[in-house]
């Protein structure tokens, strides 16, 4: 039994070496960012904004890759009008670093559809104004939260030639027990063979 387990583990570990495509992609992406409350401490919802990121994909074999992403986003500045006529403002900036595995579930000479699942660390920095009463007025609360992040992504890439790709996709980022965001992005990548 031990020999069988050792042989299976050795074969599994050797598979990426034998089937290695040795292709690395470097890319930049940006797009629309929206936010979803999931049990966070702030009272209001943030407006949509813009996100930008850098990514790498290293193909372990023809359809399986290892991905790493560095991402940042901000809302466009959120203003909320209270019942009393006060204008409250909210602002946030998100940053994350994540890594994980993905695969191309449909691949042709010119097109790839892929799924990936990354995990890592993310942080939110910003502030929220809130109004308690006429006596206390408007108070500003700083938001600073760091937690694990889980980021499933689906997307499509089109080859312009052997070294350049353009693509689009969707990412859902779950920041621990604090928050979640949705990104719809466009990307350009350079492929090193």
C-alpha positions in Angstrom: 0.0 0.0 0.0 2.8 2.4 0.9 4.6 1.7 -2.4 1.4 2.4 -4.4 0.9 5.8 -2.6 4.6 6.7 -3.2 4.3 5.8 -6.9 1.1 7.8 -7.3 2.5 10.8 -5.5 5.7 10.7 -7.5 3.8 10.4 -10.8 1.5 13.3 -9.7 4.5 15.5 -8.8 6.4 14.6 -12.0 3.4 15.3 -14.3 3.9 19.1 -14.5 7.6 18.5 -15.3 6.8 16.0 -18.1 3.9 18.0 -19.6 5.3 21.4 -19.0 4.4 24.0 -21.6 6.8 26.5 -20.1 4.8 29.5 -21.2 4.6 32.7 -19.1 2.0 35.5 -19.6 2.4 39.0 -18.2 -0.6 41.3 -18.4 -2.4 44.4 -17.2 -6.1 44.8 -16.8 -8.7 47.4 -15.8 -12.4 47.9 -15.6 -15.6 48.5 -13.7 -15.7 47.7 -10.0 -18.9 47.4 -7.8 -19.3 46.5 -4.2 -21.6 44.2 -2.2 -22.2 44.4 1.5 -21.7 41.1 3.3 -21.8 41.8 7.0 -19.4 44.8 7.1 -19.5 47.5 9.8 -20.3 50.5 7.5 -23.9 51.7 7.2 -24.1 52.7 3.5 -23.2 51.2 0.2 -20.2 52.4 -1.8 -20.6 53.6 -5.4 -19.1 51.8 -8.3 -15.6 52.6 -9.3 -12.6 51.5 -11.2 -10.0 48.8 -10.7 -6.6 48.0 -12.2 -4.3 45.1 -11.9 -1.3 43.1 -13.0 -1.4 39.4 -13.6 0.9 36.5 -14.5 0.0 33.1 -15.8 2.5 30.3 -15.9 1.3 27.3 -17.8 2.1 24.0 -16.1 0.8 22.0 -19.0 -1.3 22.8 -22.1 -4.5 23.8 -20.2 -3.5 24.2 -16.5 -1.9 27.4 -15.3 -0.7 29.0 -12.1 -1.9 32.6 -11.7 -0.8 35.5 -9.6 -2.5 38.9 -9.4 -1.8 42.3 -7.8 -5.0 44.4 -7.8 -6.1 47.8 -6.7 -9.5 49.6 -6.9 -11.3 52.6 -5.7 -14.9 53.9 -5.6 -15.6 57.2 -7.4 -16.4 58.9 -4.1 -19.7 58.1 -2.6 -22.2 60.7 -1.3 -25.3 59.8 0.6 -28.1 62.3 1.5 -29.7 61.7 4.9 -33.3 62.3 5.9 -32.2 65.5 7.6 -30.7 66.7 4.3 -27.1 66.2 5.4 -24.6 64.9 2.8 -22.4 62.1 4.0 -19.3 60.9 2.1 -17.7 57.6 1.8 -14.4 56.6 0.1 -12.5 53.4 -0.2 -9.4 51.9 -1.8 -8.9 48.2 -2.1 -5.7 46.3 -2.6 -5.0 42.6 -2.9 -2.4 40.1 -3.7 -3.6 36.6 -4.7 -2.4 33.4 -6.3 -4.0 30.2 -7.4 -4.7 27.7 -10.1 -6.7 27.9 -13.3 -7.5 25.9 -16.4 -8.6 26.6 -20.0 -11.9 24.7 -20.5 -12.1 25.6 -24.1 -9.0 26.3 -26.2 -8.6 26.8 -30.0 -5.8 28.4 -32.0 -7.2 31.9 -31.5 -9.4 31.7 -28.4 -9.3 30.5 -24.8 -12.1 30.3 -22.2 -10.8 29.9 -18.7 -11.7 29.6 -15.0 -9.3 30.3 -12.2 -9.5 30.4 -8.4 -7.1 32.5 -6.4 -6.7 33.2 -2.7 -4.5 35.6 -0.9 -4.6 38.7 1.3 -6.6 41.9 0.7 -7.1 45.2 2.5 -9.6 48.0 2.4 -8.7 51.6 3.5 -11.1 54.5 3.5 -13.6 56.4 5.6 -17.3 56.8 6.2 -19.1 59.9 7.5 -22.1 59.4 9.6 -24.7 61.7 11.2 -25.8 61.0 14.8 -27.6 64.2 15.9 -27.6 67.9 15.7 -25.5 68.0 18.9 -22.7 65.7 17.7 -22.9 66.6 14.0 -21.1 64.5 11.4 -18.4 62.1 12.5 -15.8 60.5 10.3 -14.9 56.8 10.9 -11.7 55.4 9.3 -12.1 52.0 7.7 -9.0 49.8 7.7 -9.6 46.1 7.3 -7.2 43.3 6.2 -8.4 39.8 5.7 -8.0 36.8 3.4 -9.4 37.1 -0.1 -11.0 34.5 -2.3 -11.3 35.5 -6.0 -12.9 33.2 -8.6 -12.5 34.5 -12.2 -13.9 33.5 -15.6 -12.7 35.0 -18.8 -12.0 34.8 -22.5 -8.7 35.6 -24.3 -8.1 36.2 -28.0 -4.7 35.8 -29.6 -3.7 38.7 -31.7 -0.5 36.9 -32.7 1.8 34.4 -30.9 2.9 36.9 -28.3 0.0 39.2 -27.7 -3.5 38.5 -26.3 -6.5 40.6 -25.5 -9.3 39.5 -23.3 -12.2 40.2 -20.9 -13.6 38.7 -17.8 -15.4 38.8 -14.5 -13.9 38.4 -11.0 -15.8 38.1 -7.7 -13.6 39.1 -4.7 -14.7 38.0 -1.2 -12.7 39.9 1.5 -13.1 37.7 4.6 -16.1 38.6 6.7 -16.0 42.3 5.6 -17.0 42.8 2.0 -17.2 41.6 -1.6 -16.7 43.2 -4.9 -17.4 42.5 -8.6 -15.0 43.4 -11.4 -15.7 43.4 -15.1 -12.4 43.9 -16.9 -10.5 44.1 -20.2 -6.9 42.8 -20.4 -3.9 42.8 -22.6 -1.2 40.2 -22.1 2.3 39.5 -23.5 3.2 35.8 -23.9 6.8 34.6 -23.3 7.5 31.1 -24.8 
